[in-house]
């Protein structure tokens, strides 16, 4: 057989003219996926003799690619000088004999599959294994063994090879029969690798058999319960938050129950009437074009009135999430009525006139000194406008106070829903008092301002040592709030303009990893879905982040593409901690069952051992000590071990009553160890030089310590009650210098962002991230030195 690259190119050009349909192999830079398309044509072509002739060329192409990637010209085509790049040493795969009998064609495919499988087992080279798995999967699919081919593609993906053809996998998933699909969903490799779930989600035709869908072009044809109602509301883009959907459901059913004590269902005519009003509101706002150029680029028009009487004359009023304004259609006049932040009060009254003694109207008071109240006669829409304005106004106040822009967006959504609900029942036979009572729960932030549900964070709760810089809701687009399990800050390079900006990596309890740009605090569009929740992050090198999960997998994530390159197996329990070796060439990882692995970052070769203890380990963290020894934190003690698992020291931790304490968080410093008890607010500090207990700190009003983190001569302590404590250690002692209520739930994660900020993440009841600016405090001695250096002229 000829072995030249020119022969390969000639064969390829010859094949392009004889194939049954056109290929785009040379028109894109993605040679792998287009090579797959070419391979699919090869095994569907009717010209059998040419098929086998081309198959050899295809194999030879991959053999060349093993040793050195094929270079491409600027136009994306193969470089004609590719023959100069062929390495002298190549790996050869010998094809079985090509038989001329037609019915033996399938046997040829099968023998190729068997030989490739043998090569995978015999050859330890990762590149050779990836190439053989790649060709084996294509042959299996071409031979009609679709499930086996997908399983081989899964094996290729798990190795971390970038050869895995996701485009082909997507097309195969779309083409399989319902019977094959049911069989596929029961297989372990399909259930345990999130790649297949993502491909199934992205596909318009592939759906899991147990997933019901709703047509977005229709409303329900029959009464729907809360679960079905939520699916319709989400699909119609009315709301995604489960709490908002639940409030709307109970409003539409007026919180009534059937005679059997079950929750009422939403009737189709009620849903249709609400949805028609929802669409009409959006259409009305889109038709207002005269004043759009007067608004800011990030403003959204929420509601427009009919022609009404105002203090400015007859015209219309409009509401955005920032302001209330007046405009007139014929003249194009635009006047700002008031900024929402300047509203002091909104009250209803009857605007008396000669022709209408009872004309329902609104009077809006301003905080601006000397500003007169603005009056507008809204007639039958007065109650609706009052509810809508108050909800957006309340949401804006709370959003500014909590530094969370998502709260304003949520308030705007609540106002739109309340508006559609009230308008849809305006002409019904129901009592308007009953309708208004049902709409009350839709106005969440209005009730929050009046203290109907819960006490919001007050600025009085925040110590003067803290400044709340920002709040982020990573679950803003999800139906449920998720716990912020882990945070990792990756600093950008200010010196290199081409480098990426600083990022904040966030792990959520919904099995997702989100990346935020620290400069703007905007969520990047890239999102990683993992099989189970990530409990710990580690930046292994300049290019990758390792993420340890609950099911024992470690994902190796490329920081630039934000995609999982490889999955590392070995742990049989939750990965509870990871750390780098002193030479930054290995990563130590520990799981709850006491199993410790250390892996080479470049080759991923691993060595493991079990911590030598007779009782259950409950390993909650692992940290590097000097001379390649490790600190291992257990639930009731801390061990110093060698890198082979030999225990050198044991620190037994007891509570104030002399009983073994339950530890949830540990901080390892150069000469001190901090351990926080999870069942009460006490921290034990050990001196590692004398191996004695140094001191104990008791935090007032604390029910348990959840996280301890050190930054800039300060130790940040998160608690179960959502309180953040700052302990100053600059003077050598440990004293609580300040504290504040940071979240409405447990503080689950803490990380530093540079030298001036820290980020705290909370459990799912709050589900948000708070960014705090820490004060730059200097010691009294430093201040005195600075004063003495001042030269008085």
C-alpha positions in Angstrom: 0.0 0.0 0.0 1.3 3.5 -0.8 2.2 5.5 2.3 2.7 9.1 1.1 0.7 12.1 2.2 0.3 13.2 -1.5 -1.5 9.9 -2.1 -3.8 10.7 0.9 -4.7 14.1 -0.6 -5.2 12.6 -4.0 -7.4 9.9 -2.6 -9.4 12.5 -0.7 -9.9 14.7 -3.8 -10.9 11.6 -5.8 -13.4 10.6 -3.1 -15.0 14.1 -3.0 -16.0 13.8 -6.6 -17.4 10.2 -6.2 -19.3 10.7 -2.9 -23.0 10.7 -2.9 -23.3 14.2 -1.4 -21.0 17.2 -0.9 -18.6 17.5 2.1 -17.3 20.5 3.8 -14.2 18.9 5.1 -11.8 21.7 3.9 -14.1 24.6 4.5 -13.8 24.7 8.3 -11.1 24.6 10.9 -12.7 21.7 12.7 -10.9 18.8 10.9 -12.0 16.2 13.4 -15.8 16.7 13.2 -15.6 17.1 9.4 -13.5 14.0 9.3 -16.3 12.2 11.1 -18.8 13.4 8.5 -16.4 12.1 5.8 -16.2 8.8 7.6 -20.0 8.5 7.8 -20.1 9.0 4.0 -17.5 6.3 3.6 -19.6 3.6 5.1 -22.8 4.7 3.4 -21.3 4.9 -0.1 -22.4 2.3 -2.7 -19.0 2.0 -4.2 -17.5 -0.7 -2.0 -14.1 -0.9 -3.6 -13.5 2.8 -3.3 -14.8 2.7 0.3 -12.0 0.4 1.4 -9.4 2.3 -0.6 -10.5 5.5 1.2 -10.6 3.9 4.6 -6.9 3.2 4.4 -6.3 6.9 3.6 -8.4 7.9 6.5 -6.5 5.7 8.9 -3.2 7.0 7.6 -4.4 10.6 8.2 -5.0 9.7 11.9 -1.6 8.0 12.1 0.1 11.2 11.0 -2.0 13.3 13.4 -0.8 11.1 16.3 2.7 12.5 16.2 2.1 16.0 15.0 -1.1 18.0 14.4 -1.8 18.8 10.8 -1.0 22.4 10.1 -3.6 24.6 8.5 -3.2 27.7 6.3 -5.0 31.0 7.0 -7.9 29.9 4.9 -8.5 26.8 7.0 -7.4 24.4 4.2 -4.7 21.8 4.6 -1.2 23.0 4.1 0.3 21.7 0.9 3.7 21.4 2.6 2.3 18.9 5.1 4.7 16.3 3.8 7.6 18.2 5.3 6.0 17.9 8.7 5.8 14.1 8.8 7.8 12.8 11.7 10.3 10.1 11.0 8.8 7.8 13.7 5.2 6.9 13.3 2.8 4.3 14.7 1.3 1.9 12.1 -2.0 0.1 12.4 -2.3 -2.9 10.0 -5.8 -3.4 8.4 -7.2 -6.9 8.0 -7.3 -8.3 4.5 -9.8 -6.7 2.2 -12.3 -9.3 0.9 -14.2 -8.9 -2.3 -17.3 -10.8 -1.4 -20.2 -8.5 -0.7 -21.7 -10.3 2.2 -18.4 -10.4 4.0 -18.1 -6.6 4.2 -19.6 -6.6 7.7 -17.1 -9.1 8.9 -14.3 -6.8 7.8 -15.7 -4.0 9.9 -16.0 -6.4 12.9 -12.4 -7.6 12.5 -11.2 -4.0 12.4 -13.1 -3.3 15.6 -11.5 -6.3 17.3 -8.0 -5.3 16.2 -8.5 -1.8 17.4 -9.7 -3.1 20.7 -6.6 -5.2 21.0 -4.4 -2.3 20.2 -6.0 -0.2 22.9 -5.3 -2.9 25.5 -1.7 -3.5 24.3 -0.5 0.1 23.7 -0.1 2.3 26.9 0.3 5.5 24.9 -2.6 7.8 25.6 -2.5 9.3 22.1 -2.5 5.9 20.4 -5.4 4.8 22.7 -7.4 7.9 21.9 -6.9 7.5 18.2 -7.9 3.8 18.2 -10.9 4.5 20.4 -11.9 7.2 17.9 -11.8 4.9 14.9 -13.3 2.0 16.8 -16.4 4.1 17.7 -16.8 5.2 14.1 -16.6 1.6 12.8 -19.1 0.4 15.4 -21.6 3.1 14.4 -21.1 2.4 10.7 -21.6 -1.3 11.4 -25.0 -0.6 13.0 -23.8 -1.1 16.6 -24.9 2.3 17.7 -25.0 1.7 21.5 -21.6 0.1 21.5 -20.2 3.0 19.4 -21.6 5.6 21.9 -20.1 3.6 24.7 -16.7 3.7 23.0 -17.1 7.5 22.5 -17.8 7.8 26.2 -14.6 5.9 26.9 -12.8 8.3 24.6 -14.4 11.3 26.4 -13.4 10.1 29.8 -9.8 9.9 28.8 -9.9 13.6 28.4 -8.9 13.5 24.7 -10.1 16.4 22.6 -10.6 14.0 19.7 -14.1 13.2 21.1 -16.5 14.1 18.2 -19.4 15.8 20.0 -21.1 16.8 16.7 -21.3 13.1 15.7 -22.5 12.1 19.1 -25.3 14.7 18.9 -26.4 13.4 15.5 -26.4 9.8 16.5 -28.5 10.6 19.6 -31.0 12.3 17.4 -31.2 9.4 14.9 -31.6 6.4 17.3 -35.0 4.8 17.7 -37.2 5.0 20.8 -36.3 1.4 21.7 -32.6 2.2 21.5 -33.1 5.4 23.4 -34.8 3.5 26.3 -31.9 1.0 26.4 -29.3 3.8 26.3 -30.8 5.7 29.2 -30.5 2.6 31.4 -26.8 2.1 30.8 -24.4 3.3 33.5 -22.0 5.2 31.2 -24.9 7.3 29.9 -26.3 8.1 33.3 -23.0 9.0 34.9 -21.4 11.2 32.3 -22.9 14.7 32.1 -21.7 15.0 28.5 -24.7 12.9 27.3 -27.1 14.9 29.4 -25.8 18.2 27.9 -26.1 16.8 24.4 -29.6 15.6 25.1 -30.6 19.0 26.5 -29.1 20.9 23.6 -30.9 18.7 21.0 -34.3 19.8 19.9 -35.4 16.3 19.1 -33.7 14.2 21.8 -35.6 14.2 25.1 -35.4 11.9 28.1 -38.4 9.5 28.1 -39.4 10.7 31.6 -39.4 14.4 30.7 -42.7 16.0 29.8 -42.6 19.1 27.6 -45.1 21.9 27.0 -45.8 23.5 23.7 -44.9 27.2 24.0 -47.6 28.1 21.5 -50.5 26.9 23.6 -52.0 27.3 27.0 -53.3 24.3 29.0 -56.4 22.6 27.6 -57.4 21.1 30.9 -57.2 22.1 34.6 -53.6 22.0 35.8 -52.1 21.4 39.2 -49.1 23.3 40.6 -46.5 21.0 38.9 -48.0 21.2 35.4 -48.8 24.9 35.9 -45.1 25.6 36.7 -44.0 23.9 33.4 -46.4 26.1 31.4 -45.3 29.3 33.1 -41.6 28.5 32.6 -42.1 27.5 28.9 -44.1 30.7 28.2 -41.3 32.8 29.8 -43.6 34.3 32.5 -41.4 33.3 35.4 -38.8 30.7 36.4 -38.5 31.2 40.1 -40.5 28.5 41.9 -41.6 30.8 44.7 -43.0 33.4 42.2 -44.7 30.6 40.3 -46.2 29.2 43.5 -47.5 32.7 44.5 -49.1 33.1 41.1 -50.7 29.7 41.2 -52.3 30.4 44.6 -53.5 33.8 43.4 -55.2 32.3 40.3 -56.9 29.7 42.5 -57.6 32.4 45.2 -55.9 29.9 47.6 -59.1 27.8 47.7 -59.3 24.0 48.3 -61.7 21.4 46.9 -64.3 19.6 49.1 -61.7 16.8 49.6 -59.2 19.3 51.1 -56.9 19.3 48.0 -55.5 22.4 46.3 -57.7 23.8 43.5 -56.4 23.6 40.0 -56.1 26.5 37.6 -58.8 26.5 34.9 -57.8 26.8 31.3 -60.0 29.9 30.7 -58.4 31.6 33.7 -54.9 30.8 32.5 -55.8 32.0 28.9 -57.3 35.2 30.2 -54.2 35.9 32.3 -51.8 35.1 29.4 -53.7 37.2 26.9 -53.4 40.2 29.2 -49.7 39.4 29.7 -49.1 39.5 26.0 -51.2 42.7 25.5 -49.2 44.5 28.1 -46.0 43.6 26.3 -47.5 44.7 23.0 -48.6 48.1 24.4 -45.2 48.8 25.8 -43.5 48.0 22.4 -45.8 50.4 20.6 -44.6 53.4 22.6 -41.7 54.8 20.6 -42.0 58.5 21.1 -40.2 58.5 24.5 -37.9 55.4 24.2 -34.9 57.5 23.2 -35.3 59.5 26.4 -34.7 56.5 28.6 -31.3 54.9 29.6 -30.1 52.0 27.5 -30.7 49.5 30.4 -34.2 50.7 31.2 -37.2 48.6 30.5 -40.7 50.0 30.0 -43.0 48.0 32.4 -46.4 49.7 32.1 -48.1 52.4 30.0 -51.4 54.0 31.0 -54.3 55.0 28.8 -55.1 58.6 28.2 -55.4 60.2 31.7 -55.7 63.5 33.4 -52.5 64.6 35.2 -51.0 67.8 36.7 -49.2 68.2 33.3 -52.4 67.9 31.3 -54.0 65.1 29.4 -51.5 62.4 28.4 -50.0 59.1 29.3 -47.7 58.0 32.1 -45.1 55.3 31.9 -43.2 53.2 34.4 -39.7 51.8 34.2 -37.6 50.2 36.9 -35.9 53.6 37.4 -38.6 56.3 36.9 -42.1 57.4 36.4 -42.6 59.8 33.4 -45.3 61.6 31.4 -45.6 61.8 27.6 -48.1 63.1 25.1 -48.6 61.3 21.7 -49.4 64.1 19.4 -46.8 66.7 20.4 -44.2 64.2 21.5 -43.7 65.9 24.8 -41.8 64.0 27.5 -41.4 65.0 31.1 -39.9 63.0 34.0 -42.3 62.9 36.9 -40.0 61.3 39.6 -37.1 58.9 40.0 -38.2 55.9 42.0 -35.4 56.4 44.5 -36.9 59.9 45.3 -40.5 58.6 46.1 -41.5 59.3 49.6 -45.0 58.0 49.5 -47.8 56.9 47.2 -51.4 57.4 48.3 -54.8 57.0 46.7 -57.4 59.8 46.8 -60.5 61.1 44.9 -59.7 63.9 42.5 -62.8 66.1 42.7 -64.1 67.9 39.6 -67.3 69.4 38.2 -68.0 66.5 35.9 -66.8 63.7 38.1 -67.2 64.0 41.9 -65.5 60.7 42.5 -62.4 60.2 40.3 -59.9 57.7 41.8 -56.4 59.1 41.5 -52.9 58.7 42.9 -50.8 61.3 44.6 -47.0 60.7 44.6 -44.9 62.5 47.1 -41.2 63.3 46.5 -38.3 63.4 48.9 -36.8 66.3 47.0 -37.1 69.5 48.9 -39.6 71.9 47.4 -41.1 69.4 45.0 -44.9 69.3 44.8 -46.8 66.0 44.9 -47.7 64.7 41.4 -51.4 63.8 40.8 -52.8 61.5 38.1 -56.4 60.4 37.7 -56.3 56.7 36.8 -60.0 55.9 37.4 -60.6 52.1 37.4 -56.9 51.4 37.0 -55.9 53.3 40.2 -55.6 50.2 42.4 -53.5 48.4 39.8 -51.1 51.3 39.3 -50.8 51.8 43.0 -49.8 48.1 43.5 -47.4 48.1 40.5 -45.6 51.4 41.5 -45.2 50.3 45.1 -43.8 46.9 44.2 -41.1 48.3 41.9 -40.3 51.2 44.3 -40.0 48.7 47.3 -37.8 46.4 45.2 -35.5 49.3 44.2 -35.0 50.4 47.8 -34.2 46.8 48.9 -32.0 46.3 45.9 -29.9 49.4 46.7 -29.7 48.5 50.4 -28.6 44.9 49.7 -26.4 45.8 46.7 -28.2 43.1 44.6 -29.4 44.2 41.2 -31.3 40.9 40.8 -33.8 42.0 43.5 -34.8 44.9 41.3 -35.3 42.6 38.3 -37.3 40.3 40.5 -39.5 43.2 41.7 -40.1 44.3 38.1 -41.2 40.8 37.2 -43.5 40.7 40.3 -45.0 44.0 39.2 -45.7 42.7 35.7 -47.4 39.5 37.0 -49.5 41.5 39.5 -50.5 43.9 36.8 -51.6 41.0 34.4 -53.4 39.2 37.3 -55.4 42.3 38.4 -56.2 43.4 34.8 -57.5 39.9 33.9 -60.0 39.9 36.7 -61.2 43.5 36.3 -64.3 42.6 34.4 -65.0 39.3 36.3 -68.0 38.8 38.6 -65.7 38.3 41.6 -65.5 40.9 44.3 -62.7 43.4 43.7 -61.8 43.2 47.3 -61.2 39.5 47.0 -59.2 40.0 43.8 -57.0 42.6 45.5 -56.5 40.3 48.5 -55.3 37.5 46.2 -52.9 39.9 44.5 -51.3 41.0 47.8 -49.0 38.0 47.9 -47.8 38.7 44.4 -46.3 41.9 45.6 -43.5 40.3 47.6 -41.2 43.3 48.1 -44.1 45.6 49.1 -44.9 43.1 51.9 -41.2 42.8 52.7 -41.0 46.5 53.2 -43.9 46.4 55.6 -42.4 43.5 57.5 -45.2 41.1 56.6 -42.9 38.1 56.0 -39.4 38.5 57.4 -36.9 41.1 58.5 -34.6 42.1 55.7 -30.9 42.9 56.4 -30.7 46.3 57.9 -27.7 48.6 57.6 -27.7 48.7 61.4 -26.7 45.0 61.4 -23.6 45.8 59.4 -20.6 46.8 61.5 -18.7 50.0 60.6 -15.7 47.8 59.8 -17.7 46.2 56.9 -18.8 47.7 53.6 -21.2 45.7 51.5 -19.9 46.2 48.0 -22.1 43.9 46.0 -24.4 41.0 46.1 -24.8 38.3 43.4 -27.6 35.8 42.9 -26.1 32.9 40.9 -29.5 31.2 40.8 -31.3 34.2 39.3 -32.2 32.2 36.2 -33.0 29.0 38.0 -36.4 27.8 39.4 -34.8 27.0 42.8 -32.1 28.8 44.8 -29.0 26.7 45.2 -26.4 26.5 47.9 -23.0 28.2 47.1 -20.8 25.2 47.9 -17.4 26.6 47.0 -15.7 29.8 45.8 -12.4 30.3 44.1 -10.8 33.6 43.0 -8.4 33.5 40.0 -6.4 36.7 39.6 -5.8 38.2 36.1 -2.6 39.9 35.0 -2.6 43.7 34.9 0.7 43.7 33.1 -0.5 41.6 30.2 -3.4 43.2 28.3 -4.1 39.9 26.4 -4.6 37.9 29.5 -8.0 37.2 30.9 -9.5 39.4 33.6 -9.9 38.2 37.2 -12.6 35.6 37.7 -14.7 34.2 40.5 -15.5 30.6 40.2 -18.7 29.5 42.0 -19.9 26.0 42.6 -23.7 25.6 43.1 -25.7 22.9 44.8 -27.6 22.5 41.5 -24.5 20.7 40.1 -23.3 23.7 38.1 -20.2 25.8 38.1 -20.6 29.5 37.2 -17.8 31.9 36.4 -18.1 35.7 37.1 -16.0 38.5 35.7 -14.8 40.3 38.8 -14.5 43.7 36.9 -18.2 43.8 36.1 -19.7 41.1 38.4 -21.5 39.7 35.3 -22.0 36.0 34.8 -20.2 34.7 31.8 -22.3 32.9 29.3 -20.2 29.7 29.7 -21.7 27.3 32.2 -20.5 23.8 33.3 -22.9 21.1 34.3 -21.3 18.3 36.4 -22.7 15.0 37.5 -22.8 15.9 41.2 -22.1 19.0 43.2 -18.6 20.4 43.5 -17.4 20.7 47.1 -13.9 22.1 46.6 -11.8 23.9 44.0 -8.0 24.0 43.4 -6.0 26.0 40.9 -3.5 23.3 39.8 -1.6 25.4 37.3 -1.9 28.4 35.0 -4.3 26.6 32.7 -6.5 24.2 34.8 -8.7 24.1 37.8 -9.5 20.8 39.6 -12.9 20.4 41.1 -13.7 17.7 43.6 -17.3 16.4 43.7 -19.6 14.5 46.0 -19.5 11.3 44.0 -15.7 11.1 44.2 -14.9 12.4 40.7 -12.3 15.1 40.1 -13.0 17.3 37.1 -10.0 18.9 35.4 -11.4 22.1 33.9 -9.6 24.3 31.3 -9.8 27.9 32.5 -9.8 29.4 29.1 -12.5 27.4 27.5 -14.3 26.6 30.8 -14.8 23.0 29.8 -14.0 19.7 31.5 -11.0 18.1 29.9 -10.7 15.0 32.0 -12.4 13.1 34.8 -10.2 11.6 37.5 -11.5 8.5 39.2 -10.4 6.7 42.3 -12.2 8.2 45.3 -15.3 6.3 46.5 -16.6 9.1 48.7 -17.0 12.9 48.6 -13.8 14.7 47.8 -13.5 16.9 50.8 -10.1 18.7 50.2 -7.2 19.2 47.8 -3.8 20.9 48.0 -0.7 21.4 45.9 2.7 19.9 46.7 5.6 22.3 47.5 7.1 21.9 44.0 3.6 22.5 42.4 3.9 19.3 40.4 1.4 17.1 42.3 -2.1 17.5 43.7 -3.1 15.8 47.0 -6.8 15.0 47.3 -8.7 13.4 50.2 -12.2 12.0 50.5 -14.5 11.6 53.5 -13.6 7.9 53.8 -9.9 8.7 54.5 -8.6 7.8 51.1 -5.8 10.1 49.9 -4.5 10.3 46.3 -1.6 12.3 45.0 -1.4 12.8 41.3 1.1 14.2 38.8 -0.4 17.3 37.2 1.3 16.6 33.8 0.7 12.8 33.5 -2.1 12.2 36.0 -0.3 9.2 37.3 -1.5 8.5 40.9 -0.5 6.9 44.2 -2.9 6.4 47.0 -3.1 5.4 50.6 -5.6 5.1 53.4 -5.1 7.1 56.6 -4.0 4.7 59.3 -6.7 5.0 61.9 -8.9 2.3 63.4 -12.1 4.4 63.6 -14.0 5.9 60.7 -12.0 8.8 59.2 -14.6 11.4 58.2 -11.8 13.4 56.5 -13.0 17.0 56.2 -9.9 18.6 54.7 -6.3 18.1 53.7 -3.4 20.7 53.8 0.3 20.6 53.0 2.8 21.0 55.7 6.6 21.5 55.5 8.8 18.6 54.3 6.0 17.0 52.3 3.9 16.1 55.3 0.2 16.6 55.4 -2.4 17.9 57.9 -5.6 15.9 57.8 -8.6 17.2 59.6 -11.1 14.7 60.9 -14.4 15.3 62.7 -12.9 15.1 66.1 -9.1 15.4 65.7 -6.3 16.6 63.4 -3.5 14.3 62.2 0.0 15.1 60.9 0.9 12.3 58.4 3.6 11.5 55.9 3.0 11.3 52.2 2.7 7.5 52.6 0.0 7.7 55.3 2.0 7.2 58.4 0.6 9.2 61.4 3.2 11.4 63.1 1.1 13.5 65.4 -2.5 13.5 66.6 -4.4 16.5 68.1 -7.5 15.4 70.0 -10.1 18.2 70.3 -12.5 18.4 73.2 -15.3 20.9 73.9 -15.7 22.9 77.1 -17.3 19.9 78.8 -14.3 17.6 78.0 -16.2 15.6 75.4 -14.9 15.1 71.8 -16.1 17.9 69.7 -17.5 17.8 66.2 -15.3 19.9 63.9 -16.6 21.3 60.6 -13.9 23.8 59.7 -10.2 24.0 60.1 -7.6 26.7 59.3 -3.9 25.7 59.1 -1.3 28.5 59.6 2.4 28.4 59.9 2.5 28.2 63.7 -1.2 27.8 64.6 -4.2 25.6 63.9 -7.7 26.9 64.2 -10.6 24.5 64.6 -14.3 25.5 64.8 -17.0 23.3 66.4 -20.1 22.8 64.3 -22.6 22.4 67.2 -21.7 25.6 69.2 -19.8 28.8 68.6 -16.3 28.1 69.9 -12.9 28.1 68.2 -9.9 26.2 69.5 -6.4 27.6 68.6 -3.4 25.2 68.9 0.3 26.1 68.8 2.1 23.8 66.4 5.5 24.6 68.0 4.7 23.5 71.5 1.7 21.2 70.6 -0.4 22.8 73.2 -3.8 24.5 73.2 -3.1 28.3 72.9 -6.6 29.8 73.5 -10.3 29.5 72.9 -12.7 32.0 71.4 -16.4 32.0 72.0 -18.6 33.9 69.5 -21.7 35.4 71.0 -25.0 34.3 69.6 -23.4 31.6 67.4 -24.8 28.1 67.1 -21.9 26.6 65.1 -18.8 27.4 63.0 -19.0 26.5 59.3 -16.0 28.2 57.7 -12.6 29.7 58.8 -10.5 31.7 56.3 -7.4 33.8 56.7 -6.5 37.0 54.8 -4.3 40.0 55.5 -3.7 39.5 59.3 -7.4 38.8 59.7 -9.3 35.6 60.1 -12.9 35.5 58.7 -15.3 33.1 60.4 -18.6 32.1 59.0 -21.4 30.7 61.2 -24.6 28.8 61.0 -26.7 31.8 61.8 -25.3 33.7 58.8 -23.0 35.9 60.8 -19.6 36.9 59.5 -16.9 37.6 62.2 -13.5 39.2 61.7 -10.8 38.3 64.1 -7.7 40.5 64.2 -4.4 38.6 64.6 -2.0 41.4 63.7 -1.0 41.9 67.3 -0.3 38.2 67.9 -3.4 37.7 69.9 -6.8 36.7 68.5 -9.7 39.0 69.2 -13.0 39.5 67.5 -12.8 43.0 66.0 -16.1 43.2 64.2 -19.1 41.1 63.0 -22.2 41.5 60.9 -25.2 39.5 59.7 -24.1 38.6 56.2 -26.8 36.1 55.0 -30.2 34.8 55.9 -28.8 31.3 56.0 -25.6 29.3 56.8 -22.4 30.7 55.4 -21.1 27.7 53.4 -18.0 29.2 51.7 -15.5 32.1 52.0 -12.7 33.3 49.8 -10.6 36.4 49.4 -10.7 38.6 46.3 -7.3 40.3 46.1 -6.2 42.2 49.2 -9.3 44.4 49.8 -12.3 42.1 49.4 -13.8 38.8 50.6 -16.7 36.9 49.2 -19.1 34.8 51.3 -21.6 32.3 49.9 -24.7 31.0 51.7 -26.9 27.9 51.8 -30.0 27.6 49.6 -32.5 29.5 51.7 -30.5 32.7 50.8 -28.4 31.3 48.0 -26.5 34.5 47.3 -22.9 35.7 47.3 -21.9 38.8 49.2 -18.8 40.8 48.3 -17.4 42.7 51.3 -14.8 45.5 51.3 -12.5 45.2 54.3 -11.0 48.3 55.9 -7.3 49.1 55.7 -6.4 49.2 59.3 -3.0 50.1 60.6 -1.6 49.5 64.0 -1.1 52.4 66.5 2.6 51.9 66.2 2.5 52.3 62.4 0.4 55.4 62.8 2.8 57.0 65.3 5.8 56.2 63.0 3.9 57.9 60.1 3.3 61.0 62.2 6.9 61.3 63.3 8.0 61.2 59.6 6.0 64.3 58.8 8.4 67.2 58.2 7.0 70.6 59.3 8.4 73.5 57.3 
